[in-house]
Amino acid sequence: MKTIDVVIVRVYVMESSHLLGTVVKYLKTEANIRGISVFRAISGFGETGNHTASFVDLSLDLPLAIEFFDSNEKIASALEYLSQIIKHEHIVFWDAKAND
């Protein structure tokens, strides 16, 4: 199988931060990232405490994980922008391979 080198990025935000739209718009229109996925957690905890959803009370302040991958060059540029608006240590990334 032929592969290409990529970098995978995961960005953690809270729904209440209202950053999702800003991040998605930037990645799509300015960074031209090939695609993203957004995952909404049903439970999580961190510096702002515990956040949990139940069937009775669907919280609007749950953790979100924004995940995407692309070439090292595109990711480097995107990380520079994202690091200005995302909290310290809320962006993780690693090298990977994708099928070509």
Buried (B, 14 or more C-beta within 10 A) or exposed (E): EEEEEBBBBBBBBBBEBEBBEBBBEBBBEEBEBBEBEBEEBEEBEEEEEEBEBEEEEEEEEBBBBBBBBBBEEBBEBBBEBBEEEBBEEBBEBEEEEEEE
